């Protein structure tokens, strides 16, 4: 659980390095949160009438938007630190803006192992 919450503790810290484990555990946490909210969204959609949305549907949509807004900064920050772990600039994250393939390119980079030992962005997080 500590690995899942570490990016939230380092909310807007774009410096340093992050291990793959930190990145993927945070991605798993987001998947679980969005999955639970998606279930509530589906239940709310099923319970709503055609002429008006139900209260559960509105609550689920509002919660999903608030969670997405709250997690966007730590998501970007942990991805930038993953690039730093590979001795790449955090600006590589802008590859995600390329239509159709950019997100896939960034996703593939997140699977690569970081550099061994210290690099220009700090000490090796595996050795700390």
Secondary structure, DSSP 4 states (H G I P E B T S, - for coil): -HHHHHHHHTTT--SS---HHHHHHHHHHHHHHHHHHHHHHHHHHHHS-SSS--HHHHHHHHHHHHHHHHHHHHHHHHHHHHHHHTT--GGGGGGGGSTTTHHHHHHHHHHSPPPSS-BTTBS-TTT-
